Amino acid sequence: MSDARRRSVEPATLTGESHDRAALTVIEPTVTREDVDSSGRVGAVAYPYRIYDAVATIERPLLSDRDIEYVVSVDRARRLAVRADVFPDTVTETVDDVLLLPSELSDAQVRDKAEDAVFTWTLRKVAVGSAPDLTFERSVDAHKLFWIASRPDGDVIVDSVRGTEMPLTE
């Protein structure tokens, strides 16, 4: 078990620094700021992520080893690892009027979260006689953008990658 799981963790505080303009590596948006329907200005929030392309290798007696591939996306602000469908394309762009959320995890804690997630997902998928061998083929640090739009019926937050919208609540 990793040291990150043994220690108690304080709740994440989502406070960050507001920037008039910041050059960021971002997960390529499918919804641009200009695409967002708004009755006023459209702000941006940038969440820090590290995305890993991971492989779990399972040794099998009398058969060749089995490799299971995963894409692990670790949200460094909310401290959680989720499974992604594909390794995302990233671009470097200048983002105006953006709130940059700080990373709540060190590099070692991010890697521990990714390893724990891959290990758990592998155990849910196959029965293994010994711990799978985990390797990370590549990784990227990038921000995921969320657009905050003012609307007459209430503000919304728009996921720039998925295009989903949710009411913005306090």
Salt bridges, closest charged atoms under 4 A:
ASP3 OD1 - ARG6 NH1 2.79
GLU17 OE1 - HIS19 NE2 3.72
ASP53 OD2 - ARG138 NE 3.06
ASP75 OD2 - ARG78 NE 2.65
ASP96 OD1 - ARG21 NE 2.75
ASP97 OD2 - ARG41 NH2 2.84
GLU104 OE1 - ARG79 NH2 3.28
ASP107 OD1 - ARG50 NH2 2.94
ASP107 OD1 - ARG76 NH2 2.95
GLU115 OE2 - ARG111 NE 3.41
ASP116 OD2 - ARG5 NE 3.27
ASP141 OD1 - ARG50 NE 2.69
ASP141 OD1 - ARG76 NH1 3.46
ASP159 OD2 - LYS144 NZ 2.88
GLU165 OE1 - ARG151 NH1 2.66
